[in-house]
Amino acid sequence: MTFDYAARRERLAGLLPAHEVHALLVTSPVNVRYLTGLASSNAAVLVRADGTALLATDNRYIGAARELDVPSVEAADVAGRLKEPGAGIEAASMSVAAYHRLGEGLVPLGPVVELLRAVKDEGELELIRTACEITDRAFADVAPKIAPGMTERELAGLLDRRMTELGADKPAFDTIVAAGENGAVPHHAPTTRELRAGDLVTMDFGARYQGYHADMTRTVSLGPPAAWQREAYELVAPAQRAGRHALAPGASAGEVDTAARSVIEDAGHGAHFRHGLGHGVGLEIHEEPFLGPSRTGRLEDRVPITVEPGVYLPGRGGVRIEDTLVTREGGPELFTKTTKELLVL
């Protein structure tokens, strides 16, 4: 997949005057990749308000950098380009030591490139769609193998291996498998705890494909669910559905969160849903925008985002259902299509 990196830099350049800077030194590796195509652990790109740019990296990547559509120099040479006061820097990615080394007059900025990245082009959406298809297929292949006696770590390993076999670069993040009482911990790390008959098992996982991420959570029941388990599931499912339906260009991040959260709060379980409703996905697994009670800003068209409400009952277990979708003018497009009905295995 090829992208118009020059057009991305031009869009960024057009935003700089509003931030009262004449240039922005981009040091986040993900943002450098987004603006130039260079995937590296040590690079920066200086984007000027006039639309010109300069890519700086070290000897390990300079050969690859010179193949790109932006002039490149050794990393040591970029400092001299920042002598004029009023250049912006990425406050979240530049160290204090680097800030002082580059000198006076630099202007720390917030997530300028991250907000630009939130709206995806159709090529990016196709890569995320493929990552989600791999994730769906991996779950379909692994689900029949889930059985009592398997450990959380073994199940996580099965999902990870299957995603790689299906074409993923690697898992999008450390796969979560939480069985029984561990399901009450939203980001539980898999252990040697064995799955048992009567457990609810929550799996939060996704594939990374050509740098782009998928994210999906499903909760299944090992054997017929107890009444409290089915009650929890039948509360989270409509909450998740309400959140999905609220996704639309122009909707506020807080309004979408409220659409799902109010379902859980009205049932008396507000204290058992303790995280935001969702987050953007793309070159990072968690990126702008974020959905939550205190989040501001409005969604735009073509924003891939998750909807993942949950109910977590300490000492007993939990339920979370999560999908990756993209906002569209005619209604959200669902990327993770595995059934959201409670699977009884």
C-alpha positions in Angstrom: 0.0 0.0 0.0 1.4 3.4 -1.0 0.3 6.7 0.6 0.6 10.4 -0.4 3.0 11.4 2.3 3.6 14.8 0.7 -0.1 15.6 0.9 0.0 14.6 4.6 2.9 17.0 5.2 1.1 19.8 3.4 -2.0 19.3 5.6 0.2 19.6 8.6 2.0 22.7 7.3 -1.4 24.3 6.8 -2.2 23.9 10.5 1.0 25.5 11.8 0.1 29.2 11.6 -2.9 28.6 13.9 -0.4 27.3 16.5 1.8 30.4 15.9 4.9 28.4 14.8 6.8 28.5 11.6 7.8 24.9 11.7 7.2 21.7 13.7 9.9 19.2 14.6 8.2 15.8 14.6 10.0 13.3 16.8 7.3 10.7 17.6 8.4 7.6 15.6 4.8 6.9 14.6 4.2 10.4 13.5 7.4 10.4 11.4 6.2 7.2 9.7 2.9 8.8 9.0 4.4 11.8 7.4 7.3 10.2 5.5 6.9 6.4 5.3 10.1 5.8 7.3 9.6 3.2 10.0 12.5 3.6 12.5 13.5 3.9 16.1 15.5 7.2 15.6 14.3 9.8 13.2 12.7 13.3 13.1 11.1 15.3 10.4 11.0 19.1 10.3 7.9 20.3 8.6 7.8 24.1 7.8 4.7 26.2 7.3 5.7 26.8 3.7 5.2 23.1 3.0 8.9 22.1 2.7 10.3 19.4 5.0 13.5 17.8 6.1 13.9 14.2 7.3 16.8 13.5 9.8 17.9 10.0 10.9 21.1 8.1 11.7 23.3 5.8 9.7 21.1 2.8 10.2 18.2 4.3 8.3 19.8 7.0 6.1 19.8 4.7 3.1 16.1 4.0 3.4 15.4 7.7 4.1 17.1 8.7 0.8 14.6 6.5 -1.1 11.7 8.6 0.1 10.1 11.8 -1.3 11.5 14.1 1.3 15.1 15.5 1.5 17.1 13.8 4.3 20.1 14.5 6.4 22.1 13.0 9.2 20.4 13.5 12.6 23.1 15.8 13.8 22.4 18.3 11.0 18.8 19.1 12.0 19.7 21.1 15.1 21.1 23.9 12.9 17.7 24.3 11.2 16.1 25.2 14.5 18.1 28.4 15.3 15.2 30.7 14.5 12.9 31.1 17.5 9.3 30.0 17.1 9.7 26.3 15.9 7.3 23.9 17.5 8.2 20.6 19.1 6.1 17.6 20.1 5.9 17.9 23.9 4.7 14.3 24.4 7.6 12.7 22.6 10.7 15.0 23.2 12.8 14.4 26.3 13.7 17.3 28.6 17.3 16.6 27.8 16.7 16.9 24.0 14.7 20.1 24.5 17.5 21.8 26.4 20.1 20.5 23.9 18.2 22.1 21.0 18.2 25.5 22.6 15.9 28.3 23.4 12.8 29.5 21.6 11.1 26.1 21.0 7.4 26.0 21.4 5.9 22.8 23.0 2.8 21.7 21.2 0.1 19.1 21.9 -1.1 16.3 19.7 -1.2 18.2 16.4 -0.1 15.2 14.1 -2.1 12.8 16.2 -5.4 14.7 15.6 -4.5 14.8 11.9 -4.0 11.0 11.9 -7.4 10.4 13.4 -9.2 10.8 10.0 -8.0 7.9 7.8 -7.9 7.7 4.0 -9.4 4.7 2.3 -6.1 3.0 1.9 -5.5 3.1 5.7 -9.1 1.9 6.3 -8.5 -1.1 3.9 -5.4 -2.1 6.0 -7.4 -1.8 9.2 -10.2 -3.8 7.7 -7.8 -6.6 6.7 -6.3 -6.6 10.3 -9.9 -7.0 11.6 -10.6 -9.8 9.1 -7.5 -11.7 10.4 -8.7 -11.1 14.0 -12.2 -12.5 13.2 -10.8 -15.6 11.4 -8.4 -16.3 14.2 -11.2 -16.3 16.8 -13.3 -18.5 14.6 -10.5 -21.0 14.3 -9.5 -21.0 18.0 -12.9 -20.9 19.6 -13.7 -24.6 19.0 -10.4 -25.5 20.8 -11.3 -23.6 24.0 -11.9 -26.1 26.8 -11.5 -26.6 30.6 -7.9 -27.4 31.5 -6.3 -25.0 29.1 -4.5 -22.1 30.8 -5.1 -18.4 30.1 -1.5 -18.3 28.6 -2.1 -21.2 26.4 -5.3 -19.7 25.0 -3.5 -16.4 24.4 -0.7 -18.2 22.6 -3.2 -20.0 20.3 -4.8 -16.7 19.3 -1.4 -15.0 18.7 -0.1 -17.9 16.6 -3.2 -18.1 14.5 -3.2 -14.4 13.7 0.4 -14.7 12.6 -0.4 -17.7 10.5 -3.2 -15.8 8.8 -0.9 -13.0 7.7 -0.6 -10.6 10.7 2.7 -8.8 11.2 2.3 -9.7 14.9 -0.4 -9.3 17.6 -1.5 -5.7 17.8 -0.8 -5.7 21.6 -0.3 -8.2 24.4 -3.4 -10.5 24.2 -5.6 -10.5 27.2 -7.3 -13.7 28.4 -9.2 -13.5 31.7 -11.0 -16.5 33.0 -13.5 -16.6 35.9 -12.8 -14.2 38.7 -9.9 -12.7 36.6 -12.5 -11.2 34.2 -13.2 -8.6 36.9 -9.8 -7.0 35.9 -10.2 -5.1 32.6 -6.5 -5.5 31.6 -5.7 -8.8 33.2 -2.4 -10.4 32.1 -2.8 -14.1 31.2 -1.5 -16.5 33.8 -1.3 -20.3 34.4 -4.8 -20.2 35.8 -6.7 -23.0 34.1 -10.1 -22.5 32.5 -12.9 -24.3 34.3 -16.4 -25.4 33.5 -18.7 -22.5 34.5 -16.2 -19.8 33.7 -16.8 -16.7 31.7 -13.7 -16.1 29.6 -12.9 -12.7 28.2 -10.4 -12.4 25.2 -9.2 -9.0 24.1 -6.9 -9.3 21.1 -6.2 -8.1 17.6 -3.9 -8.4 14.6 -1.4 -5.8 13.3 -1.3 -5.8 9.5 1.2 -3.6 7.5 1.5 -1.4 10.6 -2.2 -0.9 11.2 -4.1 -2.4 14.2 -7.3 -4.2 15.0 -8.9 -4.5 18.4 -11.7 -6.9 19.4 -13.0 -8.4 22.7 -15.3 -11.3 23.1 -16.6 -13.0 26.3 -17.6 -16.7 26.1 -19.1 -19.1 28.6 -17.6 -22.5 29.3 -20.8 -24.4 29.7 -24.3 -23.0 30.5 -24.0 -19.6 32.2 -25.2 -19.0 35.7 -28.0 -16.5 36.0 -25.7 -13.7 37.1 -23.4 -14.3 34.2 -26.2 -14.1 31.7 -27.6 -11.0 33.4 -24.2 -9.3 33.1 -23.9 -10.3 29.4 -27.4 -9.2 28.6 -26.5 -5.8 30.1 -23.3 -5.2 28.3 -24.6 -6.3 24.9 -27.3 -3.6 24.6 -24.9 -1.0 26.0 -22.3 -1.9 23.3 -25.1 -1.8 20.7 -26.1 1.7 21.9 -22.5 2.9 21.7 -22.1 1.6 18.2 -25.3 3.2 17.0 -24.2 6.6 18.5 -21.1 6.7 16.3 -21.6 9.4 13.7 -19.7 12.3 12.2 -20.5 15.3 14.4 -21.3 13.3 17.5 -19.3 14.3 20.6 -16.9 11.9 22.3 -18.8 12.4 25.5 -22.2 11.8 23.9 -21.2 8.5 22.5 -19.8 7.4 25.8 -23.0 8.4 27.6 -25.1 6.4 25.1 -23.5 3.2 26.3 -22.7 4.1 29.9 -26.2 5.2 30.7 -27.5 1.7 29.9 -25.2 0.2 32.5 -25.8 3.0 35.0 -29.5 2.7 34.7 -29.2 -1.0 35.7 -27.3 0.0 38.9 -23.9 -1.1 37.7 -22.3 2.3 36.9 -19.6 1.6 39.5 -18.7 -1.6 37.7 -17.8 0.1 34.4 -14.6 2.0 35.2 -13.0 2.9 31.9 -13.7 5.0 28.8 -15.9 3.6 26.1 -13.3 3.4 23.3 -10.4 4.8 21.4 -9.2 5.4 17.9 -7.0 2.8 16.2 -4.5 3.1 13.3 -0.7 3.1 13.4 -1.1 2.8 17.2 -3.5 0.6 19.1 -4.7 3.5 21.2 -4.8 6.8 19.4 -7.0 9.9 19.0 -9.9 10.2 19.5 -10.8 8.8 22.9 -14.4 8.2 24.1 -15.1 8.9 27.7 -17.2 10.9 30.2 -14.9 13.9 30.2 -13.7 13.7 26.6 -14.4 16.7 24.3 -14.3 17.2 20.6 -16.5 15.8 17.8 -16.0 12.8 15.6 -15.4 13.3 11.9 -16.0 11.0 8.9 -13.7 8.1 8.4 -12.5 7.7 12.0 -11.8 4.1 13.0 -12.7 3.6 16.7 -13.6 1.0 19.2 -16.7 0.6 21.4 -16.0 -1.6 24.4 -18.2 -1.3 27.5 -17.8 -3.8 30.3 -19.2 -4.8 33.6 -16.6 -6.1 36.2 -17.8 -7.7 39.4 -14.9 -8.1 41.9 -14.3 -11.7 43.0 -16.8 -13.1 40.5 -15.9 -12.1 36.9 -16.7 -9.8 34.1 -18.0 -9.2 30.6 -16.6 -7.0 27.9 -17.7 -6.8 24.3 -15.6 -4.7 21.8 -15.7 -4.0 18.1 -13.6 -1.8 15.8 -15.8 0.3 13.6 -15.3 3.4 11.3 -17.6 6.4 11.3 -19.4 7.0 8.0 -22.0 9.6 6.9 -24.5 6.9 6.3 -23.9 5.1 9.6 -20.9 3.3 11.2 -19.2 0.5 9.3 -18.5 -2.6 11.4 -15.0 -4.1 10.9 -15.0 -6.9 13.5 -17.9 -9.1 12.5 -17.6 -12.1 14.9 -21.0 -12.7 16.6 -21.7 -10.7 19.7 -24.2 -13.3 21.0 -23.0 -15.2 24.0 -21.2 -18.3 22.8 -21.6 -21.3 25.1 -18.7 -23.7 24.5 
